[in-house]
Amino acid sequence: MTEYLSRMIGPRYNLYTPFYYSNRMKSPRVFMKKAFILVFNVLFITICLNIAYDKLIVGEKTVRYAVVRSFPLRTYSRIQGWMCQIYLPWPINIAVLKVFCSTLGITLQDAERENLSEYSSVNDLFTRKLKASARQIEEGLVSPVDGTVVCCDDARASLRYPIKGVNYRIEDLLGDEDVWSKIGKDSMLKHIVIYLAPHNYHRIHSFTEFVVRDVMHIPSLLFSIGKKSMEYFPGLLAKNERVVFSGEYEYGYCGMVAVGSVGVGSISTTIANIKTNRVSGPFSKTKKEFSGRKLYKKGEEIGHFNLGSTVVMVFEWPKSFPDYKIEGSVQMGQTLMLEPLKDEQFWS
């Protein structure tokens, strides 16, 4: 009987010694080791190819982007987006969303729905609407989102003297090489960068009375965006996938850019049905999703992120007007730039 079992099991197994168990466990270890070596080699080769492409073809000076984009960040973002949209029945939704609220610091006192039981998914929580009385729309140009102002400066000056890593070419960000021809000689082109943390309100509103002429989707890569990453990766905002709103307002050219990030591949707008973070990714062509005329009143909703990211306001600003330098936390509707009042008696 023993000889029969030995022949059936194989010569390398011995029923009467611990070698039987050690040999059975050896196979998974060998498999994991070989799998790790394979993944490491594939990643190493991918990094080398990306570095060669950046250096020889694109002319990128740093290797940081080549290393980071070797990881499947777009696939990760799609998986995360899908998981965030999974329906959560009661009472599972309360338990899961309570963890998110406590971990990320999300509060619902300003939300239209204050009870967690009213939210059916994680994405539903992130894209929550506010009460009508939660935000007051103030004078001048206002913040389009809740977040933190990272940079507020002249677009030309920021390229020459980078502020906190914000040193992209405005033409690259907007996908418009002719943007400077639209700016009057007596005006500057201002840009304000506002970062949205995961706990912030995620909907985007018009920061002024804004006539939108074009909405352009610029497919690209998805790198992580934050205060530190913007300093470490030069020109980061102009390299990520983004949606660009372009048009005019009272004082000339006006634009707003919703920039995607890792985990934030999905950007929704009220003016066009845009499919972001496609499988084709950066190989897709830049596409004009809307062309015409659409008037947004100040404070009117334009779109939303499905997780916090970054919004860039770009607008023409007369040089004779006060040049404000805003920093720190802001709320949607809060004044960022204020034009001089025409009636001087108003100051008294």
C-alpha positions in Angstrom: 0.0 0.0 0.0 2.8 2.4 0.9 4.6 1.7 -2.4 1.3 2.3 -4.3 0.9 5.7 -2.6 4.5 6.6 -3.2 4.1 5.9 -6.9 0.8 7.9 -7.1 2.1 10.9 -5.1 5.5 11.0 -6.7 9.0 10.3 -5.6 9.8 13.7 -4.1 7.0 13.3 -1.4 7.5 11.1 1.7 4.5 10.5 3.8 6.6 9.6 6.8 8.8 12.7 7.0 8.2 16.4 7.3 9.7 16.8 3.8 6.2 16.1 2.5 4.9 19.3 4.0 8.1 21.4 3.2 8.0 20.3 -0.4 4.3 21.2 -0.7 5.1 24.7 0.7 8.1 25.1 -1.5 6.1 25.4 -4.7 4.2 28.6 -3.7 7.4 30.2 -2.5 9.2 29.5 -5.7 6.2 30.8 -7.7 6.1 34.0 -5.7 9.8 34.5 -6.0 9.7 34.0 -9.8 6.6 36.3 -10.1 8.4 39.0 -8.1 11.5 38.7 -10.3 9.3 38.9 -13.4 7.4 42.0 -12.2 10.6 43.7 -11.2 12.2 43.0 -14.6 9.2 44.2 -16.5 9.0 47.4 -14.4 12.8 48.0 -14.8 12.6 47.6 -18.5 9.5 49.9 -18.7 11.3 52.6 -16.7 14.4 52.4 -18.9 12.2 52.7 -22.1 10.3 55.7 -20.6 13.5 57.4 -19.6 14.9 56.9 -23.1 11.7 58.2 -24.7 11.7 61.3 -22.5 15.3 62.1 -23.0 15.7 61.3 -26.7 12.3 62.2 -28.1 10.4 64.5 -25.7 13.5 66.3 -24.3 12.3 66.0 -20.7 15.2 66.9 -18.4 14.0 65.0 -15.3 13.6 61.3 -15.0 10.9 61.5 -12.3 8.0 61.4 -14.7 9.4 58.4 -16.5 9.7 56.5 -13.2 6.2 57.4 -11.9 4.3 56.8 -15.2 5.8 53.3 -15.4 3.2 52.3 -12.7 -0.4 51.6 -13.9 -1.8 54.7 -12.3 -4.6 55.1 -14.9 -5.8 51.6 -14.3 -5.7 52.1 -10.6 -7.8 55.3 -11.0 -10.4 53.4 -13.0 -10.6 50.6 -10.4 -10.9 53.1 -7.6 -13.6 55.0 -9.5 -15.5 51.8 -10.1 -15.3 50.9 -6.4 -16.4 54.3 -5.3 -19.6 53.9 -7.4 -20.6 50.5 -5.9 -24.1 50.7 -4.4 -24.1 50.4 -0.6 -27.4 49.2 0.9 -28.5 50.3 4.3 -27.0 49.9 6.9 -23.7 49.0 5.2 -23.6 52.5 3.7 -23.6 54.1 7.1 -20.8 51.9 8.4 -18.6 52.4 5.3 -19.2 56.1 4.8 -18.7 56.8 8.5 -15.1 55.4 8.1 -14.5 57.7 5.2 -15.8 60.8 7.0 -13.8 60.1 10.1 -10.6 59.3 8.2 -10.8 62.2 5.7 -12.4 64.8 8.0 -15.6 65.1 5.9 -18.4 67.1 7.6 -22.0 67.3 6.4 -23.5 70.2 8.3 -23.4 72.3 5.1 -24.6 69.5 2.8 -28.0 69.3 1.3 -28.3 65.7 2.8 -27.0 65.7 6.4 -27.6 62.0 7.2 -25.1 59.3 6.0 -28.1 57.0 5.4 -29.1 59.2 2.5 -25.9 58.4 0.5 -25.8 55.2 -1.5 -22.1 55.1 -2.5 -18.7 56.7 -1.7 -18.9 58.7 -4.9 -22.3 60.0 -3.9 -20.7 61.3 -0.7 -17.8 63.0 -2.5 -20.1 64.7 -5.0 -22.6 65.9 -2.4 -24.4 69.2 -3.0 -24.6 72.0 -0.5 -27.6 73.8 1.0 -28.6 76.9 -0.8 -27.7 79.0 2.2 -24.3 77.3 2.8 -22.3 79.7 0.7 -22.7 83.4 0.0 -21.6 84.7 -3.5 -19.5 87.7 -2.7 -18.3 90.7 -4.8 -15.7 90.5 -7.5 -14.1 87.3 -8.8 -14.9 84.6 -6.4 -13.5 81.1 -5.6 -15.1 78.5 -7.8 -14.4 75.7 -5.3 -13.7 74.9 -1.6 -9.9 74.4 -1.3 -6.5 75.9 -0.7 -5.0 78.6 -2.9 -1.5 77.3 -3.9 -0.6 80.2 -6.3 -2.1 83.5 -7.3 0.2 85.5 -9.7 0.8 86.8 -13.2 1.2 83.8 -15.6 4.4 85.2 -17.2 6.0 85.9 -13.8 5.2 82.5 -12.5 7.1 80.9 -15.4 10.2 83.0 -14.8 10.0 82.8 -11.0 8.2 79.6 -10.0 6.0 79.8 -6.9 5.8 76.6 -4.9 6.6 74.5 -8.0 3.9 76.1 -10.2 6.0 76.7 -13.3 4.1 75.3 -16.3 3.7 77.1 -19.6 0.1 78.5 -19.7 -0.1 77.5 -23.4 0.5 73.9 -22.4 -2.0 74.0 -19.6 -4.8 75.5 -21.8 -3.8 73.6 -25.0 -3.8 76.9 -26.8 -0.6 78.3 -28.3 -2.4 81.6 -29.3 -3.6 82.5 -25.8 -1.3 85.5 -25.5 -2.7 87.0 -28.7 -6.0 87.3 -26.9 -4.6 89.4 -24.1 -4.7 93.2 -24.4 -1.5 95.3 -24.0 -2.9 97.0 -20.9 -3.8 93.7 -19.2 -2.0 90.8 -17.6 -3.0 87.1 -17.6 -3.6 86.0 -14.0 -3.8 82.5 -12.9 -5.0 81.1 -9.5 -4.3 77.5 -8.6 -6.7 76.0 -6.0 -6.1 72.5 -4.6 -9.1 70.4 -3.4 -8.4 68.0 -0.6 -10.6 64.8 -0.4 -12.7 66.3 2.4 -13.5 69.5 0.4 -16.8 70.1 -1.4 -16.1 68.7 -4.9 -18.4 70.7 -7.2 -17.0 73.5 -9.5 -18.8 76.8 -10.0 -18.3 79.8 -12.3 -16.1 82.4 -10.6 -17.6 85.3 -12.6 -20.3 85.9 -15.2 -18.6 83.6 -17.8 -19.4 83.2 -21.5 -18.0 79.8 -22.4 -17.0 79.4 -26.1 -15.1 76.2 -26.0 -14.8 73.1 -23.8 -11.7 71.0 -24.6 -10.8 67.6 -23.2 -7.0 67.0 -23.1 -6.3 63.3 -22.5 -3.0 62.7 -20.8 -1.4 60.8 -17.9 -2.6 60.9 -14.3 0.0 61.9 -11.7 -0.7 62.5 -8.0 -1.4 66.2 -7.3 -0.6 67.9 -4.0 1.4 70.8 -2.6 4.5 68.7 -2.3 4.2 66.9 -5.7 3.7 70.2 -7.5 7.1 71.3 -6.1 8.8 68.1 -6.9 7.5 67.6 -10.4 8.0 70.6 -12.6 5.1 71.6 -14.8 2.9 68.9 -13.2 -0.5 70.5 -13.9 0.1 70.8 -17.6 1.0 67.1 -17.9 -2.2 65.6 -16.3 -5.5 64.9 -18.0 -7.7 67.9 -17.8 -10.8 69.7 -19.1 -10.4 73.3 -20.3 -13.3 75.9 -20.3 -12.4 78.9 -22.5 -14.4 82.1 -23.2 -14.6 85.7 -22.0 -15.9 87.8 -19.2 -16.3 91.6 -18.6 -12.5 92.3 -18.8 -11.5 90.0 -21.6 -10.2 86.4 -21.9 -11.4 84.0 -19.2 -10.7 80.3 -18.7 -10.9 77.6 -16.1 -9.1 74.2 -16.0 -10.2 71.2 -14.1 -7.1 69.0 -13.7 -7.4 65.3 -13.0 -5.2 63.3 -10.7 -4.5 59.7 -9.5 -7.9 58.4 -8.4 -9.6 61.4 -10.0 -9.7 60.3 -13.6 -13.4 61.2 -13.8 -14.4 64.9 -14.4 -18.0 65.7 -15.1 -19.4 68.9 -16.7 -22.8 70.3 -17.1 -22.2 71.5 -20.6 -20.8 68.4 -22.3 -20.8 64.6 -21.7 -17.1 64.0 -21.4 -15.6 60.6 -21.0 -12.3 61.0 -19.1 -9.6 58.5 -18.2 -10.3 56.3 -21.2 -8.3 53.1 -21.7 -6.6 54.7 -24.7 -5.4 57.4 -22.3 -2.7 59.7 -23.5 -2.9 58.2 -27.0 -6.3 59.8 -27.5 -6.5 63.0 -29.4 -7.4 66.3 -27.8 -11.0 66.8 -28.5 -13.2 69.9 -28.5 -16.3 68.8 -26.7 -18.3 72.0 -27.0 -18.2 75.0 -29.3 -20.7 77.8 -29.3 -22.0 80.1 -26.6 -23.0 79.2 -23.1 -23.5 81.9 -20.4 -22.7 80.9 -16.8 -23.8 83.2 -14.0 -21.4 83.8 -11.1 -21.8 80.9 -8.7 -23.5 78.6 -11.2 -22.3 75.0 -11.2 -20.1 74.0 -14.1 -19.1 70.5 -13.2 -17.6 68.3 -10.5 -14.7 66.0 -9.6 -15.4 62.5 -8.3 -12.5 63.0 -5.8 -10.5 66.1 -4.8 -8.0 67.5 -7.4 -7.1 71.0 -8.7 -8.8 73.9 -10.4 -6.9 76.6 -12.2 -8.5 80.0 -12.9 -7.0 81.9 -15.9 -8.2 85.3 -16.7 -7.3 88.7 -18.2 -6.9 91.4 -15.6 -6.3 95.1 -16.3 -2.9 96.3 -15.1 -4.5 99.3 -13.5 -6.5 97.2 -11.2 -5.2 96.0 -7.7 -3.1 92.9 -8.0 -4.1 90.7 -5.1 -2.0 87.9 -3.7 -4.3 85.3 -2.2 -3.1 82.3 -0.1 -4.7 79.8 2.3 -8.0 78.1 2.6 -11.0 79.5 0.6 -14.6 78.6 0.2 -16.7 78.7 -3.0 -18.2 82.2 -3.4 -15.4 83.9 -1.4 -13.9 87.0 -3.0 -10.4 86.4 -4.6 -10.0 89.5 -6.8 -11.9 92.8 -6.5 -12.0 95.4 -9.2 -11.9 99.1 -8.1 -15.3 100.6 -7.5 -16.5 103.1 -10.1 -18.4 105.2 -7.5 -15.8 106.5 -5.1 -18.5 107.7 -2.8 -19.2 104.0 -2.0 -15.9 103.9 -0.1 -17.0 106.6 2.4 
